[in-house]
Amino acid sequence: MSRLSALNTRLRLLYREIAKFGVVGIAGIGVNLVVFNLLRETTHLQTVRASIIATTVSIAFNYVGFRYFTYRDADRSGRGREIGLFVFFSAIGALIENGVLFLATYGMGWDGPLANNFFKFLGIGVATLFRFWSYRTWVFRSLPAKAVEQAEAILMTDAEHAARANATRKY
């Protein structure tokens, strides 16, 4: 495989990963904002407390989405480690997300439904950048390329083995 072809393959996989992360993330944002606004309207919780509860609910929702959709092919051997790291990095993301809301609400006095939702959404955006990096780097590690090739080789038929051998001889 040429370097250009390998780069193209890696970019396609990265785009696919970002798209899947985005689908789960958008659904998680929806869960987060719905729970946040329901808590604000139906309870007398302070803004940031309602936000922390909503963030916690969306973190649980997102774990299921990431584990079984976005990163379903990732190594599953260390599930306890994976959950521990997910909770750790999610907590840092929650601090980022709710820190933005806290500063806007209590530091700058911008308190009201529109301002709260705007700064909650802004905090989610900043925290999402951190979460994407940390989840793909530390939590949902991909299987090594060699292991993937070996697994594919086991599943290939004799005809596919022959086709692959002929394709590599041409280069």
SULUR-V578424 format. One record per pair of residues at least 12 apart in sequence whose ideal C-beta (glycine too) atoms are under 10 Angstrom apart, sorted by the first residue. I is the first residue (numbers start at 1). GAP is how many residues later the second one is. Records with the same first field share a line. If there is no record, write none. Layout:
I = GAP + GAP
This chain:
1 = 166 + 167 + 170
2 = 169
5 = 166
13 = 129
14 = 122
16 = 54
17 = 53 + 54 + 115 + 119 + 123 + 125
18 = 52 + 114 + 118
19 = 51
20 = 45 + 46 + 49 + 50 + 51 + 52
21 = 41 + 44 + 45 + 48 + 49 + 50 + 107 + 110 + 111 + 114 + 115 + 119
22 = 48 + 106 + 110
23 = 42 + 46 + 47
24 = 37 + 38 + 39 + 40 + 41 + 42 + 43 + 44 + 45 + 46 + 47
25 = 33 + 37 + 40 + 41 + 45 + 99 + 103 + 106 + 107
27 = 31 + 34 + 35 + 38 + 42
28 = 27 + 29 + 30 + 31 + 32 + 33 + 34 + 35 + 36 + 37 + 38 + 96 + 100 + 103
29 = 29 + 33 + 91 + 92 + 95 + 96 + 99
30 = 28 + 31
31 = 23 + 24 + 26 + 27 + 28 + 29 + 30 + 31 + 34
32 = 19 + 22 + 23 + 24 + 25 + 26 + 27 + 29 + 30 + 65 + 88 + 89 + 92
33 = 18 + 21 + 25 + 84 + 87 + 88 + 91
34 = 20 + 23 + 24
35 = 15 + 16 + 18 + 19 + 20 + 21 + 22 + 23 + 26
36 = 14 + 15 + 16 + 17 + 18 + 19 + 21 + 22 + 65 + 80 + 81 + 84 + 85
37 = 13 + 17 + 76 + 79 + 80 + 83
38 = 12 + 15 + 16
39 = 12 + 13 + 14 + 15 + 18
40 = 14 + 73 + 76 + 77 + 80
41 = 72
46 = 59 + 60 + 65
47 = 51 + 54 + 55 + 57 + 58 + 59 + 64 + 65 + 66 + 68 + 69 + 72 + 73
48 = 50 + 51 + 53 + 54 + 57 + 58 + 68 + 72
49 = 49
50 = 51 + 66 + 70
51 = 43 + 46 + 47 + 49 + 50 + 51 + 54 + 65 + 68 + 69 + 72 + 73
52 = 42 + 43 + 45 + 46 + 49 + 50
54 = 43 + 44 + 66
55 = 35 + 36 + 38 + 39 + 40 + 42 + 43 + 46 + 65 + 68 + 69 + 72
56 = 34 + 35 + 38
58 = 32 + 36 + 39 + 66
59 = 27 + 28 + 30 + 31 + 32 + 34 + 35 + 72
60 = 27 + 30
62 = 24 + 28 + 31 + 69 + 73
63 = 19 + 20 + 23 + 24 + 27 + 72 + 76
66 = 16 + 20 + 65 + 69 + 70 + 73 + 74
67 = 12 + 15 + 16 + 19 + 72 + 73
70 = 65 + 66 + 70
71 = 64 + 65 + 68 + 69 + 70 + 71
72 = 68
73 = 67 + 69 + 70 + 75
74 = 61 + 62 + 65 + 66 + 67 + 68 + 69
75 = 65 + 66 + 67 + 68 + 69 + 72
76 = 64 + 67
77 = 64 + 66
78 = 63
81 = 57 + 58 + 60
82 = 53 + 56 + 57 + 58 + 59
83 = 56
84 = 55
85 = 49 + 50 + 52 + 53 + 54 + 55 + 56
86 = 45 + 48 + 49 + 52 + 53 + 54
87 = 52
88 = 46 + 50 + 51
89 = 41 + 42 + 44 + 45 + 46 + 48 + 49 + 50
90 = 37 + 41 + 44 + 45 + 49
92 = 35 + 38 + 39 + 42
93 = 30 + 31 + 33 + 34 + 35 + 36 + 37 + 38 + 39 + 41 + 42
94 = 29 + 33 + 37
95 = 28 + 32 + 35
96 = 27 + 28 + 29 + 30 + 31 + 32 + 33 + 34 + 35
97 = 22 + 23 + 24 + 25 + 26 + 27 + 28 + 29 + 30 + 31 + 33 + 34
98 = 21 + 22 + 25 + 26 + 29
99 = 24 + 27 + 28
100 = 19 + 20 + 21 + 22 + 23 + 24 + 25 + 26 + 27
101 = 14 + 15 + 16 + 17 + 18 + 19 + 20 + 21 + 22 + 23
102 = 17 + 21
103 = 16 + 20
104 = 12 + 14 + 15 + 16 + 18 + 19
105 = 14 + 15
152 = 12
